[in-house]
């Protein structure tokens, strides 16, 4: 295990869906396949993905998000009260959801999926989930007023559900939980991001993890952006408040000159770990080794090696119904490149 359990060779979790799953989902929609049969297809694909990850020597294994329609699905499809808005999409091309009543857990948010991983590998398991503030900011609407007087109240309700779920995940043996809130990139650039203020988002996402009981080798990370809003200098005061939240690790893009220019590593406290997204997960071309090493050197200037992890700058396919520019082979080569950089830095200890 890496020093400080930093899980050095990392991946966001939502990986390119195999064609077997895409065909299976289409068959379910057409009424040609049952949910149980699709589950068997997913199980087989996840077992294969476990094998691929071990060949890549990733520090913690995920299920690739193979059971999810998109990265928000663990919450939206496990909690009663959320409803899909027919024929509407968000500006980023996601299906639009809102709230029609008080939230109530219908089934485990992630524990069942995590249990399958735990049953089929002896290696550390990672679960990635959308953050409470992100879901609240993106789903609150006038329709939700009947159940919650504001987006912050909705966020508080989601935070309570997520906290219980994470505690359960740690109890069953999950080692690494990553919460994704790409809205923070907009907040740091001084822009609006859904129905929550920056201060409300901080309070909600901190409530999920503040003082949560976990072992030394169990970590919670917060992803604060997927590569957008890099054209503006970050608000330093806001960044410092964000990095003061009770998370073990913060993950952000570091795959381009624009990302590097923001110099976010210097604002992360010494006691925190950081995950730097050093390869572009949206294009097949491999990065120049010298360029990436120079970027990593800049991080090492302000953080000890043991507090750094490497990964792609964002998920490879956070939404299964949106096309991607990479093939599964391109994805493998990108992850191999992350592994190569980790080996160049830490050698056999990576």
N, C-alpha and C positions, 0 to 999 in steps of 0.2 A: 504494500500500500504506500502511496506517495506520502511524503512528509506533510503533516498538518491535514491530511486527507483532502487535498485540494482538487483531486480528480483531474489530473493535468491534461489528459487527452480526451477532450469532451466533444459533445454534439448536442444540438438543441433538442432533438428528439423527434420532430416531425420530418420524416424522411420520404423520399419518392415512393409512392405506392406502386407495388408490383402490378403488372397487368392482370394477374389472377384476381386480385381484389377489385380492381376497376371493373372487370367483366362481371364479377360476382355482384357488385353493387347495382350495376345496370340490370342484371337478371332479377334481382330482388324488386327493383322498381317496376319491372315489366311483369311481375307476378310469376316468374319462371323458377324462382329459387326461394327457399324459406330462410328465415333469419338463422335458424339452427345450422343450415347448410352453409350459409355465409360465414358463420362463426368457425366452422371447421376449416374453411379456406383461409380465414384470418389466422387461425392457430398455426397452420402449416407455414404460412408466410412469415409469421413472427419467429418460429423456430429457425427458419432459414436465415432471418435477419440476425438472430442471436449468434449463429455461427459466423456470419460475415463480420459482425462486430468484434468477435474474439480474434479473428484473423487480423483485424485492424488494431488490436490491443487498446480499444477504447477503455477508459478507466471505469466507466459505469455504463450498464446496458439499458437501453430503452426498447419499447415495442414498436418504435418507428411511427407512433400515432396511427397505426394501421386500422384500428377499430373506430377512428374518429372521422367524421366528415370534414371538420376543420379544427383548428387548435382550441376553439372555444367549446367544442362539443362535450368534454367531460362535465362541465357545469350545465350547459344549456339543455342537454338531453338526459340529465340525471335529477334535475330539480324541477318539481312541479311549480307552476307559476309563470315560467317562461313560455312564450309562444312565437312561432315563426310568423312574420308579417308576409302575407301572400304577395308574390310578384314584386317584391321590393328588394333592392340591393343597397349596400353601403357604398360610399365613394370608392372604397378600395376593392369592391367587387365581392364582398361577403354577403351571404344571405342576411337580411335584417330580422332581428328578434326584438321583442319587447316583453313587458311584464303585464300579465292580466289579473294577477291575484297574489296573495301572500305566498312566499316561497316555502316549500316543504320538500324534504329529501325523498325521492322516489326509490332510489337505489344508490349504492356506493358511487361516489364521484370517480374514484380511480382505483380503489382497493381491489376490486375483482380483477381488473386488467393487470395490476401489479402482482397479484397472487399467482397468475399464470407465469409471469416472468420468474418470480421467486421459486416456483416449483420446477422450473426448467433450466436453471443456471445456479452455480455456486458463486457467481461473481456479483459485485455490488450492482444494485438496481437503481435506476433513476426514473423519476416520474416528472413530467412537465405539465403544468396546468396554467390556465389564464388567471391573472390576478383578480382579486375581488374588485378593486377599483376600476380595472379595465372593463370588466363585464358591466358594472354599474354605469360607468360613463357612456358605454356604447349601446345600452339597451333601455335606459330610462327614457320615457316619453310621456305625453299627456295621458296615455292609457294606463300608466302605472300609478297615477295619483290616487286612484281608489284604494290601492294597497299600501303605498308608501308616499309620504308627503314631499319627498325630494330624493334626488339621486344619492345623496349621502346616506339617507336612511336605508335605501336599497343596498348600498355598498356595505353598510354595517351588517345587514342580514346575510349577505353572501360571505362576508368575512367570518362570521360565526360558523357557517357551514364548512368553509374551507379549513379553518383552524381545527375543527373536530376531525376532518378527513386527514389532514397532515399528521395529527397526533396518532391516528389509527395506522397510517402508512408506516410511521416509524415503529409502532408496536409490532407490526407483522414482519419487519425486517428491511424495509426500504432504506437505503443509505443517503439518497440525494434527491431533493425535491427542488424543481426550478419553477418559479412563477414568472409569467411573461406579462409585462405591461409596456407595450411599445408606445403608449401615450406619453410616457415621460420624456421621450425625445422631443415632442412638441412643446411640452411644458418647459423644458430647459432652453428651448429657442424662443420662449415668450409667446407661444401660440396656443390657441384653444385646442382642446382635445376632448370632445364629447361633453357630457353634462356635469362634470365634476371640476371644481377648481383644483389647482395644484395642492393647496393645503388640505382639502378634503381627501384627495387621493392618497397623500402621505399618511394621514391618520388611519384610513381604512386599511391600506396595505400593511402598515405597521401592526395593526391590531391582529392580523392573521398570525404573526410569528413572535410577537413580543413575549419573551420569557418562556417560550414553548419548551417543553421537556424533551431533550434528545441526548443521545450519546455523543462522544467526542468525534466519532467517525460519521455522524449523520449531519448533513449540511442542508441549508436552504439558501438558494440563490434567487436573485431578482434580475431579470433581463429588462433593461431600461430603453431599448430601442432596437430596431431591425435595419437601420441604415438610412432612414429618412431624416429630414430636418438637419442635415449636416452642413447646410449652407450658411448657418448663423452661429455666431459664437455663443456658447452656453452661458447661462446666468450662473455665475460662480456661487452666489449665495444660495440659490436653489439647489445646485448640485451638492453643496456641502450638507444641506438639510436632507437631501435624498440619501446620500451615502451614510448618514447617521442613523438610518433605520436599522432595526434589529435583525438584519440579514447577515449571514456569514460571508456571502459572496455577491458581487455585482458583475453582471455580464453586459458588454456593449460592443458595438462594431468598432473594428480597428483595421479595416481591410482596404482603406483608401487614404489618399493624402488629406481629403476633407475630414475624415474621421480622426486621423492623427492630429490634425491642426486643432481639434477641440481640446486635446491634451487632458482628457478626463482622468487618466490614471493618477495624475498629481493631486486630484481632489479626493481620492479614496483614502480613508484613514489607514494607518499602518496595520491595525489589528484586523482589517478586512482582507478577504481574498478577492481577486479579480479574474474574470474570464475575458480574454480579448479575442474578438472575432477576426482572425488574421487572413482568412480566405473568403472570397466572394462566393456565396452559395447560389447566385443567380446566373452565372455565366460559366461555360465549360472550360475556358482557357485557364491554365494553371498560372499562379502568381510567380513573379521573379523572386528567386531565393534571396538574393542580396537585398532587395527592397524590403522584403518581409523581415529579414534579420535585423536590418537597421531600425525598423519600427519596434521590434521586440527589445532591442538594445535601449531604446528610449524609455520603455517601461521599466526595464531593469535598473535604470538610473534612479528610479524613485520607489521601487518595490523589490523586496527580496525574491529570488527565484522561487522559493517555496510557497509564495503567496500568489503565484501566477498559474493560470491554466490557459490552454489554447483550444480554439474551436472555430467552426465557420461563423460568418458574421450574422447569420440568421438561419431559421429552419430552411431545409431544402424544399419542402412542399407543405406549408402550413394549412393549405386548403386543397382537398383532393379534387375538387371540381374546377380548379383553375389550372391551365396548362403551365408547364415549366420548360425552361430552356435547356435543362440538363437531362441526360439519360442516367439510368442507374449506374452505368459504368463511369460516367463523369463524376457522379457523386462519390463513388469508391475512390477515384483518383484524388479528389479533393480531400477526403478524409485521410488517405494515405499521405498526402502532403502535410496535413496537420501533424500526423504521427512522425513524419520525417523531421519537422522542426522541433518537436518535443524531444526526439532522440538526439538531435544536435545539441540541445541545451542540457538535458539531464542524463543522457546516456542510458544505461540499463535501469536507472531509477525512475524513468518516465512512466 
